[in-house]
Amino acid sequence: MNILLLDNVRITQLIKAVSSNLIRAQQEEKKDGDESLINSFLDKAGFDSVLLAKYFLKENDPVEGSRYLLSGAYSFEKSGAFNQALACYNKIINIGEEEFLDQATLGISRLDSIENDLDISTKEGKIIALDFLIWKNYGLTTTSAQKSISDEFNLEVSSASIRSYAKILEERKRAIIWGGPQGREYHIYPNIADLATREKYYGQKSLFVGSIENRITDQFNVNFNNLDYNKELFILNGSIVPKMVLAVDMDAFVQNLEKFSRPPFAVKAFGELKKSTDFGENGYETTLEEELDLVDANKLYDGQTEEAIYERQEIGGHN
């Protein structure tokens, strides 16, 4: 089966999934059903719409790509996934198809005032408020989330509730969590990887989850002028579309050689989002056929056990 046929099968599956989840959301709304369930269906429809858009854009079809981005944006906006909606609207504007520009601009305008419109009287409202604060701060712990909700919304929320809401956000692909159980705090970060566009998040640090597929260090021309900057580079895929590059310090690679030598290896990586070409300033000129986003990992966690397996020690200004 060739790649094009595989893509067509996947596109058909995604179209059916989007339609199914939108119908389920509508059915729940008609019977005044569970708001969390409605928003879960809308989030699923939104993420699948973004995947469809990426397929169409890869095939140089900006009209269908923009159409599905707009569908995803509406689903996300309705569910309270405001940063995901904003990324869809921004991507539509970047594409520039005229028939979609006004709707995208209006969507961005609505989202600009969303903080003042949040209804935090319900459980779902509190979940959306936590989501809003995670993105605003690019990450919170259980304790800092409690304080932020108290400061921003004059609302007291228990640590148990914060943990419960964070798990719901992770299930909906809006957030990524490290930490817990056994008394450890949750560290809750925005899920930047699955956005329609990551353009405004370059230079930001977050948590990224996926599986290491293969080593691609040989797809960079390396000039070792900075001897404190030795890296190993891998494709980090998992659920991330398009694929991303994970840059790992040599110390991290050596300390976990067995894990890195037996892909796929599930990992959570905390680090700064960059473009693969950004590594050129440190002597790593990419020879990849396409420019990919890259995570420069400060910390690594085993994706199965949540065990911390590496933390960068910054010495003398180098990292």
ROSE-638084 format. One line per 8 residues: their letters; for each residue x, y, z of C-alpha. Coordinates in pm, whole numbers. Layout:
a> X,Y,Z  ...;
This chain:
mnillldn> 0,0,0  158,330,-107  186,643,104  -90,828,-86  -337,544,-30  -242,531,339  -308,906,363  -646,869,192;
vritqlik> -749,596,437  -638,811,729  -819,1118,594  -1141,919,559  -1108,794,917  -1049,1147,1047  -1346,1293,858  -1573,1026,1008;
avssnlir> -1428,1089,1355  -1484,1466,1333  -1843,1418,1220  -1912,1156,1487  -1778,1367,1772  -1965,1680,1659  -2290,1479,1641  -2228,1337,1990;
aqqeekkd> -2167,1687,2126  -2490,1812,1967  -2688,1518,2107  -2557,1585,2458  -2641,1955,2424  -3000,1880,2316  -3063,1675,2628  -2876,1922,2855;
gdeslins> -2612,1658,2915  -2279,1665,3096  -2087,1978,2997  -1752,1803,3047  -1859,1526,2810  -1975,1779,2551  -1643,1962,2567  -1449,1635,2547;
fldkagfd> -1629,1551,2219  -1562,1902,2089  -1192,1879,2176  -1163,1546,1992  -1333,1696,1687  -1100,1995,1708  -777,1797,1721  -888,1566,1439;
svllakyf> -983,1873,1232  -629,2008,1282  -481,1675,1171  -701,1684,860  -587,2039,789  -223,1930,812  -283,1647,564  -447,1884,315;
lkendpve> -176,2148,358  90,1882,301  -87,1805,-29  -86,2178,-119  -461,2227,-72  -482,2551,132  -858,2588,84  -950,2254,244;
gsryllsg> -672,2303,497  -817,2640,601  -1170,2498,604  -1077,2229,855  -874,2473,1062  -1183,2693,1088  -1392,2391,1191  -1131,2303,1453;
aysfeksg> -1119,2661,1580  -1496,2670,1630  -1490,2339,1817  -1206,2451,2041  -1357,2792,2109  -1688,2635,2208  -1516,2385,2442  -1302,2650,2611;
afnqalac> -973,2534,2454  -889,2894,2374  -519,2862,2294  -586,2576,2054  -855,2791,1887  -619,3087,1867  -352,2873,1698  -609,2765,1436;
ynkiinig> -716,3123,1365  -353,3239,1340  -266,2956,1103  -560,3050,878  -430,3407,861  -79,3280,783  -216,3070,496  -397,3375,359;
eeefldqa> -698,3224,179  -924,3528,150  -1261,3358,209  -1153,3253,561  -967,3565,677  -1264,3761,816  -1384,3467,1025  -1034,3411,1162;
tlgisrld> -994,3779,1249  -1330,3784,1427  -1235,3469,1617  -912,3625,1742  -1108,3935,1848  -1347,3721,2054  -1062,3539,2223  -889,3865,2320;
siendldi> -1160,3932,2581  -1217,3575,2691  -1069,3614,3042  -1350,3851,3137  -1617,3612,3008  -1515,3295,3195  -1795,3140,3402  -1620,2971,3695;
stkegkii> -1937,2870,3878  -1930,2519,3728  -1675,2238,3733  -1614,2283,3363  -1562,2655,3416  -1294,2581,3675  -1124,2339,3434  -1119,2610,3167;
aldfliwk> -983,2861,3419  -698,2623,3509  -627,2571,3138  -619,2948,3086  -369,2995,3370  -143,2708,3260  -101,2876,2920  -68,3222,3069;
nyglttts> 219,3108,3293  360,2835,3065  328,2585,3347  213,2556,3707  253,2319,3998  -43,2202,4202  37,2463,4469  103,2754,4231;
aqksisde> -217,2667,4040  -416,2703,4363  -261,3042,4428  -309,3161,4070  -678,3069,4067  -722,3244,4399  -539,3557,4279  -696,3574,3932;
fnlevssa> -1052,3460,4002  -1093,3498,4379  -1169,3127,4394  -1045,2867,4642  -984,2524,4486  -846,2221,4671  -524,2051,4562  -725,1733,4493;
sirsyaki> -951,1928,4255  -650,2083,4079  -507,1736,4022  -841,1608,3894  -882,1903,3655  -523,1867,3533  -580,1499,3450  -890,1594,3250;
leerkrai> -688,1853,3057  -420,1593,2986  -681,1345,2862  -809,1614,2626  -454,1680,2497  -453,2039,2626  -190,1981,2896  100,1749,2986;
iwggpqgr> 171,1645,3345  481,1530,3524  477,1425,3889  257,1237,4134  163,1007,4289  321,938,4629  285,1294,4750  470,1460,4461;
eyhiypni> 316,1772,4318  185,1778,3967  385,1993,3728  133,2095,3464  243,2237,3129  58,2349,2814  61,2099,2528  236,2308,2264;
adlatrek> 317,2014,2036  -33,1947,1899  -124,2304,1808  -221,2405,1455  79,2639,1456  356,2676,1714  483,3003,1568  426,3223,1874;
yygqkslf> 574,2966,2115  932,2949,1989  1166,3031,2275  913,2908,2533  982,2616,2762  724,2343,2813  688,1967,2856  677,1747,2547;
vgsienri> 576,1382,2536  640,1121,2269  855,827,2174  1209,839,2044  1210,678,1701  1561,704,1563  1888,892,1595  1941,1164,1333;
tdqfnvnf> 2263,1330,1455  2420,1242,1120  2163,1468,951  2341,1770,1097  2684,1897,993  2858,1945,1326  3129,2202,1395  3260,2140,1746;
nnldynke> 3379,2494,1817  3171,2491,2134  3294,2180,2314  3039,2226,2592  2758,2189,2341  2781,1826,2226  2436,1692,2140  2265,1380,2018;
lfilngsi> 1954,1438,1807  1653,1210,1767  1313,1211,1602  1047,1251,1871  720,1134,1727  450,964,1932  128,1154,1863  311,1464,1736;
vpkmvlav> 230,1575,1380  449,1681,1212  744,1504,1369  972,1692,1604  1343,1671,1685  1464,1607,2040  1810,1746,2122  1974,1558,2409;
dmdafvqn> 2290,1657,2595  2575,1409,2557  2569,1346,2934  2202,1252,2916  2268,1021,2623  2559,843,2797  2374,812,3129  2076,649,2954;
lekfsrpp> 2253,473,2668  2053,152,2695  1720,337,2675  1825,550,2378  1968,247,2200  1638,58,2203  1370,268,2033  1085,330,2061;
favkafge> 1156,478,2405  870,673,2567  995,1001,2711  880,1330,2855  1118,1615,2781  1115,1957,2942  1286,2213,2725  1277,2509,2491;
lkkstdfg> 1095,2493,2158  1312,2597,1863  1347,2549,1490  1596,2285,1377  1783,2559,1190  1832,2752,1516  2101,2504,1617  2326,2642,1344;
engyettl> 2445,2917,1579  2600,2646,1797  2762,2456,1511  2481,2214,1424  2384,2291,1063  2083,2081,966  2078,1877,646  1717,1763,702;
eeeldlvd> 1496,1777,392  1246,1993,583  1276,2231,875  1132,2065,1186  1058,2200,1530  1312,2102,1790  1300,2060,2167  1628,2138,2344;
anklydgq> 1582,1922,2655  1684,2055,2996  1522,1764,3179  1420,1414,3075  1170,1178,3235  1100,815,3156  760,822,2988  655,493,3147;
teeaiyer> 770,532,3506  775,916,3535  1125,876,3682  1356,1174,3630  1649,1039,3427  1843,1359,3351  1867,1724,3452  2110,1960,3282;
qeigghn> 2373,2125,3498  2453,2468,3362  2816,2560,3424  3003,2870,3315  2716,2997,3104  2718,2696,2867  2439,2441,2831;
